[in-house]
Amino acid sequence: MSPPGMTPLAAAIAILLSVIIRSIRSGISWQAIDDGEATVEVLRDITGIMDYEKLQEIFGPPRLLDGVFPVTREEVKRQRTGLGYLIGDKWLDSASALIGVVSLLPIWPMWQSSVWLSSLLTFALAYQVCGWIASSRLIGRR
């Protein structure tokens, strides 16, 4: 049996590590879009659309030379699905990180807020876990 407080501590650290990794991955994908290098993998990661034909229907065919879709950030943002937000969204990840940081602060027990903070911590952890499960759908897809 773990001492009281160890489970929230472990959850908060796991959330923060997950947010860092997902932010790096999403940042690289958004940078590829900004640089005009949006491949099918990048679009799947950002939009959550897994079907190649659906991507072609929405964004048009990729260039034959290098397989890059000529898209803009705004076009991609308009086509994001719920799965795309689950895989990674800067606002949802930032909210998760904020919850993780607040739960690590030693002042929250003074506010007698452990019930609602534990609930928020549980939701943030669930969002991160579901995001990683959704990301695993991308592995091996071509």
Summary of the structure (lengths in Angstrom):
residues: 142
radius of gyration: 18.2
end to end distance: 44.4
largest distance: 61.4
contacts: 389
relative contact order: 0.17
helix: 70%
strand: 1%
